Amino acid sequence: MSLARRLRAAMAGPAGADLLPGDLLEAPHSGTPAAVLVAITDRPEPGVILTVRREHLRTHAGQVAFPGGRIDPGEDAVAAALREAQEEIALDPAEVAVVGTGDPYCTVTNYLVTPVIGIIPPGLPLEPHEHEVADWFEAPLHFVLDPANQQQRRALFRGRKRHYYEIEWEGRKIWGATAAMIVNLSRRLAG
C-alpha cells in the first residue's frame, strides 16, 4: 500500500481513546483555530519537514515545529497550513498533495491546531523566512513515528504537573504540541 493510501486510511478511521487531546485538558476542544502542515517527503525512506522557530518570537521561541499558524477569516485548515508553509519555508502549495487532516490538538497557549498531512517531492528548494524561521530540517518519518523514540516527560507548568512527549533526533529536540501531533499520527498509523 502506498504511503498516501496508508495515511488516508489512518486519517479516515475512528479516533482511538489513546490519542492525545491537548495540553489544556480542562478545555481540549476550544481555542484559537490554527493549522500546521505535516509535509512528508515522497522518497523510499520518507522524511518529515520541521522548522526551528527564531529565538525572538513571542511564543514557542527556538522550538522545533511544523510550519503553521493561525487560521485567517475565510480560510479552512488546509488553506491556512499551505499558506503558512509558503510564508515560513517557501513551500509552493502546488507541490503539496494533501492527504487529509489529523486530529486537532489544543496547545498550552490555547490554539486548537489541525495538522494537515501532505506529501511533497524530495529536494525542494525550501528557504526559511528570515524573521520567523531560523532553520528547517527533514527527520526520517520512521524514526519520529517509532514509539521507542517518543519519550514521555514531566514538568511543572503553572503550578501543575504536566506530561509531554519528546523526540530527539540528531541533537534536535522535538517536543510539546509538535511531538504530540507526531505521537497521534503514529498511533493512527499503528491502528
PAZA-903278 format. One line per 10 residues: their letters; for each residue x, y, z of N, C-alpha, C, CB. Coordinates in steps of 0.001 Angstrom, whole numbers, padded with zeros to 6 digits. Glycine has a CB too. Layout:
<drenpas>
A	X:Y:Z:X:Y:Z:X:Y:Z:X:Y:Z ~ ...
</drenpas>
This chain:
<drenpas>
MSLARRLRAA	000849:-001169:000000:000000:000000:000000:000901:001240:000000:-000970:-000006:001227 ~ 000581:002212:-000837:001385:003429:-000922:001283:004227:000375:000938:004292:-002118 ~ 002259:005091:000585:002268:005927:001781:001022:006800:001838:003527:006799:001819 ~ 000655:007407:000710:-000531:008277:000682:-001788:007496:001049:-000698:008918:-000709 ~ -001936:006292:000519:-003122:005477:000834:-003154:005093:002308:-003149:004210:-000036 ~ -001984:004729:002823:-001892:004342:004224:-002257:005522:005134:-000475:003831:004547 ~ -001750:006713:004790:-002070:007907:005572:-003555:008245:005488:-001235:009095:005093 ~ -004117:008170:004268:-005556:008449:004094:-006397:007507:004943:-005961:008320:002609 ~ -006069:006226:004896:-006828:005228:005651:-006730:005501:007151:-006321:003808:005332 ~ -005541:005856:007619:-005357:006136:009047:-006157:007364:009473:-003868:006344:009365
MAGPAGADLL	-006177:008401:008640:-006891:009636:008984:-008406:009445:008927:-006475:010768:008042 ~ -008879:008526:008095:-010321:008309:007932:-010915:007442:009036:-010597:007670:006589 ~ -010064:006697:009727:-010559:005799:010766:-011055:006545:011984:-009485:004834:011171 ~ -011783:005849:012845:-012288:006494:014068:-011141:006847:015009:-013297:005574:014789 ~ -011324:007920:015754:-010320:008333:016732:-010302:007328:017875:-010607:009770:017263 ~ -009128:006941:018278:-008992:006000:019373:-008903:006711:020710:-007776:005128:019167 ~ -009141:005973:021754:-009088:006539:023099:-007671:006911:023499:-009666:005562:024102 ~ -006674:006362:022796:-005292:006619:023181:-004687:007848:022496:-004457:005413:022872 ~ -005500:008620:021768:-004985:009826:021133:-004880:010940:022171:-005891:010260:019951 ~ -003887:011792:021998:-003645:012897:022927:-004512:014083:022522:-002135:013295:022948
PGDLLEAPHS	-005397:014588:023405:-006305:015674:023040:-005675:017054:023094:-007488:015650:023932 ~ -004691:017234:023963:-004077:018543:024060:-003500:018817:025428:-005067:019596:023717 ~ -002844:019972:025517:-002205:020380:026757:-003194:020981:027735:-001107:021365:026474 ~ -004280:021564:027226:-005300:022153:028091:-006402:021132:028310:-005873:023464:027479 ~ -006168:020242:029221:-007092:019125:029418:-008457:019566:029920:-006501:018137:030385 ~ -008518:020732:030561:-009812:021189:031054:-010702:021705:029935:-009619:022270:032091 ~ -010148:022048:028772:-010941:022530:027629:-010243:022099:026339:-011119:024099:027675 ~ -010196:020783:026058:-009373:020301:024955:-009873:020656:023554:-009258:018841:025057 ~ -011086:021146:023400:-011573:021429:022048:-011994:022878:021874:-012736:020525:021716 ~ -011321:023765:022594:-011561:025187:022406:-010225:025829:022078:-012219:025839:023672
GTPAAVLVAI	-010259:027082:021741:-009018:027786:021460:-009062:028439:020096:-007836:026838:021548 ~ -008048:029226:019823:-007921:029915:018546:-007609:028892:017460:-006821:031011:018608 ~ -008395:028852:016377:-008136:027875:015316:-006794:028130:014624:-009266:027907:014285 ~ -006028:027063:014459:-004725:027120:013796:-004530:025826:013016:-003565:027334:014829 ~ -003528:025839:012149:-003227:024644:011358:-001731:024567:011117:-003996:024655:010011 ~ -001236:023354:010993:000164:023114:010645:000208:022154:009470:000965:022546:011860 ~ 001309:022217:008722:001497:021282:007618:002500:020222:008027:001967:022013:006339 ~ 002056:018978:008018:002934:017836:008239:003341:017378:006835:002220:016665:009087 ~ 004451:017973:006355:004918:017719:004984:005834:016501:004992:005663:018967:004396 ~ 005404:015455:004307:006141:014194:004247:006735:014057:002856:005221:012976:004586
TDRPEPGVIL	008045:013828:002810:008726:013722:001519:008478:012358:000890:010235:013962:001682 ~ 008195:012386:-000399:007899:011179:-001170:009206:010583:-001672:006939:011490:-002358 ~ 009768:009710:-000884:011013:009014:-001228:010945:007615:-000630:012280:009795:-000705 ~ 011846:006712:-001036:011790:005352:-000478:011793:005332:001057:012966:004539:-000993 ~ 012572:006213:001673:012552:006380:003124:012017:007781:003391:013990:006167:003769 ~ 010697:007947:003539:010113:009274:003689:010651:010019:004907:008613:009164:003784 ~ 010626:011331:004807:011008:012195:005914:009866:013159:006211:012316:012967:005593 ~ 009994:013908:007279:009009:014925:007631:009758:016245:007818:008203:014529:008931 ~ 009198:017313:007264:009817:018633:007316:009429:019337:008620:009396:019485:006089 ~ 010432:019834:009321:010232:020569:010569:011027:021870:010527:010653:019709:011793
TVRREHLRTH	010573:022850:011267:011263:024137:011320:011787:024383:012738:010317:025289:010877 ~ 012735:025303:012823:013215:025791:014111:012806:027257:014181:014790:025602:014279 ~ 011971:027579:015149:011474:028950:015277:012582:029869:015780:010259:029004:016228 ~ 012550:031113:015338:013547:032106:015765:013431:032377:017266:013374:033425:014971 ~ 014543:032733:017871:014624:032959:019313:013851:034185:019787:016055:033097:019716 ~ 013598:035157:018922:012947:036394:019349:011410:036328:019319:013414:037526:018476 ~ 010856:035245:018834:009401:035160:018714:008728:035161:020089:009005:033898:017936 ~ 007529:035715:020136:006785:035874:021386:006386:034531:022006:005544:036712:021141 ~ 005988:033571:021178:005600:032254:021699:006444:031168:021045:004093:031984:021455 ~ 006746:030162:021803:007478:028971:021343:008821:029326:020695:006622:028186:020348
AGQVAFPGGR	009486:030353:021211:010771:030795:020669:011794:029661:020688:011302:031997:021463 ~ 012489:029482:019568:013546:028490:019462:013091:027046:019374:014432:028626:020604 ~ 011802:026806:019404:011311:025427:019399:011225:024856:017983:009943:025359:020066 ~ 011276:023545:017928:011050:022822:016676:009549:022718:016472:011722:021399:016695 ~ 009098:022990:015251:007656:022988:014974:007396:022649:013516:007029:024351:015320 ~ 006181:022244:013239:005732:022154:011855:005483:023574:011361:004439:021264:011722 ~ 005616:023829:010057:005197:025138:009565:003697:025295:009789:005553:025312:008058 ~ 003299:026454:010275:001871:026652:010506:001583:027897:011301:001291:025469:011211 ~ 000306:028104:011567:-000119:029268:012324:-001626:029395:012356:000488:030518:011745 ~ -002058:030561:012727:-003478:030878:012889:-004238:030734:011563:-003641:032305:013439
IDPGEDAVAA	-005495:030286:011666:-006380:030229:010503:-007027:031595:010357:-007463:029096:010647 ~ -006812:032227:009214:-007381:033552:008948:-008857:033442:008576:-006602:034259:007821 ~ -009627:034530:008764:-011040:034512:008359:-011172:034120:006886:-011694:035896:008604 ~ -012125:033237:006614:-012360:032781:005247:-011503:031591:004834:-012118:033904:004304 ~ -010583:031159:005690:-009726:030015:005383:-010224:028775:006112:-008262:030312:005765 ~ -009882:027621:005549:-010033:026386:006297:-008632:025943:006723:-010762:025277:005445 ~ -008539:024824:007419:-007247:024359:007927:-006254:024087:006801:-007436:023099:008761 ~ -006712:023496:005717:-005815:023173:004603:-005230:024448:003999:-006564:022363:003520 ~ -006086:025425:003713:-005614:026681:003124:-004632:027379:004056:-006799:027610:002813 ~ -004927:027389:005353:-004043:028051:006316:-002685:027353:006394:-004696:028083:007703
ALREAQEEIA	-002691:026019:006458:-001431:025274:006552:-000574:025498:005310:-001705:023773:006740 ~ -001197:025470:004140:-000444:025688:002899:000102:027116:002826:-001335:025403:001678 ~ -000716:028097:003228:-000274:029493:003224:000905:029674:004171:-001431:030436:003620 ~ 000777:029157:005384:001835:029307:006377:003132:028612:005935:001372:028744:007722 ~ 003029:027433:005325:004225:026735:004850:004909:027527:003737:003864:025325:004352 ~ 004114:028180:002903:004699:029017:001857:005398:030228:002482:003611:029477:000854 ~ 004758:030845:003470:005357:032010:004136:006609:031631:004925:004337:032666:005070 ~ 006583:030509:005627:007667:030165:006542:008867:029491:005885:007143:029280:007603 ~ 008623:028642:004879:009753:027921:004265:009712:027949:002734:009763:026473:004743 ~ 008893:028832:002164:008784:028991:000711:008373:027692:000015:010108:029481:000141
LDPAEVAVVG	007506:026921:000652:006989:025688:000053:005800:026047:-000836:006574:024646:001157 ~ 005957:025837:-002127:004907:026135:-003101:003714:025216:-002841:005433:025966:-004564 ~ 002529:025780:-002574:001354:024940:-002317:001051:023958:-003454:000146:025819:-002081 ~ 001424:024293:-004679:001188:023395:-005812:002018:022110:-005709:001506:024115:-007123 ~ 003051:022120:-004876:003916:020941:-004704:003389:019977:-003632:005331:021386:-004339 ~ 002314:020371:-002940:001796:019571:-001822:000566:018789:-002264:001451:020475:-000611 ~ 000633:017469:-002142:-000537:016612:-002370:-001167:016365:-000998:-000143:015240:-003094 ~ -002232:017092:-000704:-002873:016972:000609:-003555:015610:000716:-003902:018122:000837 ~ -003237:014908:001790:-003782:013583:002048:-005026:013678:002928:-002726:012686:002708 ~ -005000:014589:003892:-006117:014749:004802:-005691:015537:006019:-006677:013395:005214
TGDPYCTVTN	-006546:015526:007022:-006234:016231:008257:-006168:015248:009414:-007275:017325:008540 ~ -005338:015600:010380:-005193:014781:011567:-006112:015260:012676:-003752:014786:012040 ~ -005898:014721:013845:-006728:015036:014994:-006331:016386:015577:-006618:013936:016057 ~ -007312:017282:015811:-006990:018587:016396:-006312:018424:017751:-008260:019441:016541 ~ -005422:019365:018046:-004664:019332:019289:-004697:020717:019904:-003200:018859:019052 ~ -005088:020814:021177:-005178:022105:021860:-003885:022361:022631:-006407:022145:022818 ~ -003189:023434:022263:-001893:023736:022872:-002046:024483:024189:-001042:024552:021915 ~ -000969:024504:024931:-000946:025203:026210:-001133:026709:026020:000367:024922:026943 ~ -000840:027213:024822:-001049:028631:024513:-002447:028876:023941:000016:029123:023521 ~ -003316:027879:024064:-004731:027964:023699:-004986:028115:022198:-005356:029114:024415
YLVTPVIGII	-004242:027356:021407:-004531:027229:019977:-005084:025841:019745:-003257:027485:019098 ~ -006151:025739:018973:-006682:024448:018567:-006119:024176:017180:-008268:024425:018579 ~ -005111:023316:017121:-004306:023106:015920:-004767:021868:015158:-002826:022977:016287 ~ -005053:022063:013878:-005377:020939:012995:-004151:020614:012150:-006610:021265:012085 ~ -003601:019395:012285:-002492:019014:011424:-003020:018629:010038:-001691:017845:012050 ~ -002434:019204:009010:-002776:018884:007622:-001640:018024:007089:-002988:020192:006738 ~ -001982:016820:006652:-000978:015872:006178:-000850:016020:004672:-001350:014408:006565 ~ 000393:016195:004203:000626:016341:002770:001913:015641:002347:000683:017820:002388 ~ 001922:015197:001103:003102:014556:000515:003756:015572:-000417:002722:013225:-000256 ~ 005082:015702:-000304:005815:016627:-001176:006962:015893:-001859:006352:017840:-000370
PPGLPLEPHE	007396:016393:-003030:008570:015785:-003671:009823:016054:-002843:008752:016330:-005110 ~ 010797:015158:-002899:012050:015401:-002180:012878:016465:-002911:012863:014083:-002037 ~ 013764:017099:-002165:014722:018015:-002767:014194:019370:-003190:015302:017382:-003918 ~ 013056:019800:-002647:012531:021117:-002999:013447:022201:-002419:011069:021289:-002477 ~ 013561:023340:-003101:014431:024424:-002615:013744:025251:-001522:014840:025342:-003783 ~ 013658:024719:-000331:012982:025395:000769:013902:026452:001382:012537:024377:001840 ~ 013318:027574:001760:014071:028691:002342:013362:029184:003599:014230:029851:001315 ~ 014057:029247:004732:013412:029740:005948:013125:031240:005866:014286:029443:007166 ~ 011968:031639:006372:011587:033054:006439:012524:033751:007428:010075:033225:006870 ~ 013152:034829:007008:014202:035449:007820:013742:035958:009180:014797:036574:007068
HEVADWFEAP	012472:036295:009346:012004:036829:010626:011332:035791:011519:011050:037950:010378 ~ 010925:034662:010948:010176:033676:011734:010910:032362:011951:008876:033396:011068 ~ 011668:031929:010948:012245:030587:010966:013774:030669:010918:011709:029749:009779 ~ 014414:030101:011922:015878:030099:011966:016457:029045:011020:016367:029846:013400 ~ 015752:027931:010886:016254:026827:010080:015116:025840:009827:017455:026125:010780 ~ 015345:024909:008917:014422:023805:008711:015252:022553:008521:013477:024058:007490 ~ 014639:021399:008747:015334:020134:008550:014318:019055:008241:016174:019757:009791 ~ 014826:017943:007761:013987:016780:007455:014421:015634:008349:014086:016380:005944 ~ 013510:015139:009165:013767:013995:010040:013148:012758:009402:013192:014234:011480 ~ 013776:011601:009551:013202:010369:008989:011835:010067:009615:014163:009175:009213
LHFVLDPANQ	010850:009848:008766:009497:009584:009246:009458:008343:010133:008539:009416:008068 ~ 010148:007276:009723:010115:006043:010521:010681:006289:011923:010911:004919:009815 ~ 011659:007174:012043:012265:007458:013344:011295:008196:014256:013542:008277:013168 ~ 010687:009272:013763:009803:010060:014634:008514:009314:014963:009468:011396:013974 ~ 008076:008411:014075:006850:007654:014337:007063:006449:015260:006261:007184:013032 ~ 008299:006060:015460:008605:004892:016283:008358:005210:017759:010071:004438:016064 ~ 007401:004514:018416:007118:004778:019829:008357:004675:020726:006065:003815:020320 ~ 009351:003884:020334:010576:003767:021131:011332:005090:021198:011482:002682:020551 ~ 011109:005971:020221:011789:007269:020191:010929:008393:020757:012193:007608:018771 ~ 009741:008081:021207:008806:009069:021754:008822:008944:023276:007351:008863:021183
QQRRALFRGR	009653:009736:023911:009842:009639:025360:008872:010548:026102:011283:009994:025735 ~ 008174:009991:027082:007267:010805:027882:008067:011485:028993:006109:009938:028474 ~ 007817:012783:029158:008490:013592:030171:007445:014289:031039:009439:014632:029510 ~ 007916:014846:032173:007046:015605:033079:007705:016931:033397:006756:014811:034385 ~ 006873:017935:033614:007362:019249:034042:006240:019964:034780:007860:020101:032823 ~ 006625:020898:035642:005646:021750:036294:005367:022937:035389:006141:022214:037692 ~ 004095:023222:035153:003695:024364:034334:002483:024990:034990:003389:023944:032854 ~ 002587:026265:035332:001504:026988:036007:001024:026236:037257:000326:027205:035038 ~ 001996:025702:037994:001690:025041:039254:001129:023639:039148:000750:025855:039992 ~ 001066:023101:037945:000530:021745:037755:001553:020870:037063:-000777:021778:036939
KRHYYEIEWE	001542:019598:037432:002425:018646:036778:001828:018317:035399:002610:017347:037653 ~ 002606:018502:034369:002162:018212:033002:003037:017113:032408:002212:019492:032116 ~ 002426:016311:031566:003145:015271:030832:003231:015711:029378:002437:013871:030964 ~ 004352:015452:028767:004518:015775:027361:005462:014755:026730:005057:017221:027181 ~ 005514:014758:025416:006402:013855:024699:007575:014626:024122:005648:013117:023587 ~ 008677:013897:023972:009896:014473:023419:010526:013434:022488:010895:014903:024557 ~ 010959:013896:021329:011648:013037:020359:012967:013728:020038:010776:012792:019044 ~ 014087:013056:020277:015401:013632:019979:015904:013026:018680:016418:013379:021144 ~ 016314:013887:017761:016899:013412:016509:018052:014336:016128:015828:013355:015369 ~ 019235:013758:016041:020446:014480:015648:020611:015803:016392:020429:014737:014158
GRKIWGATAA	020459:015746:017719:020651:016925:018548:019483:017893:018558:021852:017636:018103 ~ 018420:017586:017848:017227:018450:017827:016178:017841:018752:016658:018615:016363 ~ 015569:018699:019556:014539:018241:020489:013172:018646:019942:014767:018833:021923 ~ 012399:017645:019555:011018:017830:019095:010155:017504:020303:010657:016909:017825 ~ 009392:018481:020777:008628:018227:021996:007330:019020:021979:009457:018584:023243 ~ 006569:018869:023062:005328:019622:023215:004290:019237:022179:005606:021101:023128 ~ 003590:020244:021671:002485:020013:020739:002953:019328:019458:001804:021331:020399 ~ 004129:019698:018957:004637:019079:017723:004844:017586:017941:005966:019748:017273 ~ 005509:017223:019034:005719:015805:019331:004387:015093:019570:006633:015644:020560 ~ 003453:015757:020229:002150:015143:020497:001407:014845:019198:001299:016058:021391
MIVNLSRRLA	001480:015759:018234:000821:015502:016942:001499:014354:016206:000834:016770:016065 ~ 002812:014223:016371:003530:013084:015781:003099:011792:016466:005070:013273:015902 ~ 002980:011818:017783:002524:010635:018530:001129:010239:018059:002523:010908:020066 ~ 000243:011200:017898:-001110:010883:017416:-001073:010265:016029:-001982:012141:017397 ~ -000255:010811:015128:-000139:010237:013785:000403:008811:013878:000781:011112:012887 ~ 001387:008612:014717:001962:007284:014921:000907:006292:015406:003116:007355:015923 ~ 000109:006716:016360:-000934:005833:016903:-002022:005567:015870:-001555:006448:018169 ~ -002349:006563:015078:-003325:006351:013995:-002811:005310:013006:-003623:007682:013258 ~ -001537:005450:012606:-000964:004527:011624:-000843:003122:012192:000405:005021:011162 ~ -000585:003003:013488:-000473:001692:014133:-001826:001003:014215:000126:001834:015532
G	-002905:001822:014305:-004248:001256:014434:-004764:000779:013122:-005201:002258:015013
</drenpas>
